[in-house]
C-alpha cells in the first residue's frame, strides 16, 4: 500500500492508474479467486449464521448509530444522512480486508472474508442508493433504480453464486480453467493493496473536520468494539471466527461509499477524507487489534 502511495505521490504513475488497477482487481482478479476457492468449499460452511449475526449485526448497529448522529448532530439532506451512516460502517472488506485475512489466517480466512465483502456490497450499499433515490423523489426528480440493479450484478456476488453452485453440484473444474483462475486470483493481494495506496494518494482531507473526525473514530474504534461484544459475548463464536469478525469491523471505510457519493454529487469530500484518514490510521489500529487478539 505504501509503495502504491509513493508511486502516485512522486508522479511515477498517473492519477488514472488507481482506477485501472482497481477495475482489474474488482472485475477480474477477485472474482477469479472467489470462484475457484468457493468451488471447493462446502456450501454449509458459507452460511454460518452466528458469524453472519455477529458481523452483520455490528454493521447494522453502526449504520443506525451513524444515521442518528448525522440526523441530530450533522443535519443534511437525506442522501448525505445515508452516506454518513454508510461511511461509519462500510468496511474495505475486498481491497484491504480480504488480503489482510489471507495474510494472517491463510486460506482459513477466505470464506469469512468473502462473506464480509458480500454483506457490505450486496446488503448495505443498496441502502445508500435507496436513501439517494428517496431524496431525489422529494425534489420532484425521477427515481432511477439502475444503480440498485448494478449492485445485483456485482462481480463478487456473481462469482460467489457460481462458486457455491459448482460446489453444491459437485462439478469438477477442468485443469486449465482452474490454473487460469488461480493465476489471476494470485494477483489479488498485491494488486488490491497497491491500488489502495494509489487511491489514497489522490484523496482530499479537506472538509468538515468535526464530522470527519467522528466518522474515523466510529469506524476504527466504535464499530470493532460493538462487533467484539457481539462475536465474543452474544454469539460466542469459536476458533478464528470472532477475531475475523472484529478485524473486518476494524477495517477503514471502503471506496464504494466514495463512488456512490460521486454518483449523487453529495458527501464527496467528506467520504474521501474519511477513507484516506481511516486507511492511514488503520495501519496502527489494526496492528494493535491483531496484537490484542494474540494473532501476531
N, C-alpha and C positions, 0 to 999 in steps of 0.2 A: 504494500500500500504506500509506504514511504517512497519507494522507487517511482511509482506512478506519479505521486505528488511532485517529486523533484523534476521529473521529466517534463511535466507541464509548467512548473514554476520557472525553469530555465529555458522554456520555449524550445525544447528539443523535439517535442511532439506538439502538434497543433491542437487548438481548442476542440476541434471536432473528433479527435482521436477517442475521447472517452465515449462518445455516443456510438461510434462504430464498434469499438471493442465490447461495449455493454450489450449491443444488439447481438453480437456473436455469442456472448455468454448466455444471454436470455433466450435466444431463438434456436441456437444450435448445441452449444456445449452442455448446458444444464439439462435440457430435455433428453439428450442422449444419455447422460449419466443417470438421470431419474428412471428412464425406461429400462435400461439394461440391468440396473440394480434391483428395481422392484419386480422385474420379471422372475427373479429368483427368491423373492420374499413371500412367505405365506400371507394371504390376504388378512387373516385374523390378526397378525402382528401389526398391521397398519391401523386397524380400528381398535386402538387401545383406549377405551372410554375414560378411565380415570386420568390418563395422561392428557387426553383431549379436554377433560373438565378442568384440570389444573392450568394448562396452557391457555385454553380459550377463555376460561373464567377470569384469569388475570388480565387478558386483553380487553374483555368486555367491561370489567370493573374500571380499568384505567381509562377506557374511552368515555364511560359515563362520568367519571370524576373530571376528566378534561373538558367535557361538554358543560358541566355545571360551573366549573371555574371560568370558562370562557363566557358563559351567559351572564354571570353576575360580576365578574372582575374585569373582563376584557370584551364588553359587548360589541357586536359587529353584525354583519349580515349572516343569514342562515348558512350560506356556503362557507364563510370563514369559521363559523362555530363548528361545523362538521369537520373541516380541515384541521382545526385546533385539536379536536378530540382524536382524530386520526394520528396527528403528529405525536401526541402524547403516548400512544400505544403501538404504533406501527413499527415493528422491528425490521431491521435489514436482514431478514431471515435467509434470503437467497444469496446476496452478494457477499455478506460478511459472516452470517450465522452458520450456514452450511459448510463453508470452507473451514471455519474455526472448529466446528464439531467433528469434522473428519480428521483434523489435525490432532485434536485432543483425545477423541474416543475411537478413531479408526472407523471401519465400516459399521460398527455398532451404533454410531451416531447418525447414520444416513437416514434411516426411516423416520425417527423422531424429527430430524432436521427438515425432511421433506414435508412432514405433517405441518410443521410451523410455517413453511413457505406457502403451502396450500391454504391454510386457515387465513393468513393475513391477506393474501391476494384474492381469494375467491369469496370469503365470508365478510371481511371487514372493508375492503376497498369499495365494494358496491354501496356501502353505507354513505361514504363521502359523495358518491355520484348521485345518490337519492337526495341528499341534502342540497346539492347544487341544482338538481332539476326542479325540486320544490321551490327553491329560491327564484329560479327563472320563471316559474309559473306565477309567483306573486307579482312579478314585474310585467306580467302580460305577455311574456315571451313563450314561444312554443317549446314544449318539452321534447327532449331528444334522448332516447334510451340507447343510442348507438354505443356509447361508452360502456354501458352495462353489458351489452352483448359482446363487446371486445374482451371484457373480463372473463366471460364464459369461454372465450376462445384462447385463454391464457395457455401458452405452450407447456408450462409446468403442470397445469391441471390436465391437459390432454395427454401428456406423456405419463402422468400418474395413472390415469384411467387405462391407458394402453398397457402399461407395465403390469398393473394388477389384473387386467383381463387375461394377459398371457400367462400369468402365474396361476390364476384360477383354472384356466383351461388346460394347463399342463403342456403348453406348446413348447417345443424345443426350437430355440432360435438358431438358425444356421451359423456356422463358424465365422464366415466373412462378415456377416451382419453384426455379430457380437463383437468382433475385433474392431470394426468400424466405429461402433458406439463407444467402446472402451477408449479408443484413441481420442475421439472428440471429447468424451467425458473427462479424460485425464487432464485436459487443458483448463478445466473449470476453476480449480482453486487458484492457480497463479493469475489467470486472466481476470477473474472476478475481483480479487484484491487489488490488482494493478489498475483496473478500470475504476474502482472506488477511489483510489488515490488521485487519478486524473480528474475525476469529477469534483472532489473536494477542493482541489487547487483552483477551480473556477467558480466556487461558491462565494456569495457575498455574505458578510456577517453584519451588515448594516440593518437597522430596523428597530422595532420596539424592544429595547433592552430588557425591560422587566418581564414581558411576556415570553421572550426567547429564553431568558434565564429560568423561568418557571418550567417551561417545556423541557429543557435539558435536564433539570432536576427530576421532573416527573418521569422522564424516560429512563434515565440511568440509575435512579435510586428508588423512587416510589413503585414503579412497575415491577422490578425484580423482588422488592420486599413483599408485595401483595402475592406474587406468584410463589415465592418461597413459602409463605404461610399456607397457601392452597396445596402446594406439592408435598410439603413435609408434614403438615398437621391436619389438613382436611381430607385429602385423597390418599395420603400416606403412601406415596409411590415408592417403589423398591428399585434397587440396583442403581443404574446410572440415570434413570428417567427423571428423578426430581432435580438433579444437577443440570441436566439438559434443559428442562423447563425454565429454570432460573436463568441460565445463560442466555437462552433465547429472549427472555423478557428484558435482560440487561443490555441487549444489543442497541446500537444507536438507531435513530429514526431512519426509515427506509426511503430510498429515492422515489418510489412510486407516488408518495404523497406530494412531492415537489412537481412531478409530472402532471398529476391531477390539478394542482394549484395553477400550473401554467395553462392548462386547458380552459379553466374558468377565469383566468386572469385575476385571481384573488389569493391572498396569503402567500404570494410567490417569494418575496424577500424573506419573510419570517420563516417559512418552511425550509428554505435554502440555508439560512443561518443556523437553524436548529440541527439540520443534518450535518453541516460542517463541524459545528462545535461539539455535538454529541459524539460524532465519529472520532474526533481528535481526543476528547476526554475519555472515550471508552477504552482506549489503549491502556489507561491507568485503571479504570473501574473494573473492566473485565479481568485484568490481571489479578486485582485484589480479590475478586469473587472466586476465581479459579483457585487461588491460594486458600481462601477461607473454606471452600468446599473440598479442600485437600485433593485437588486434581493435578496440581503442578508437580 
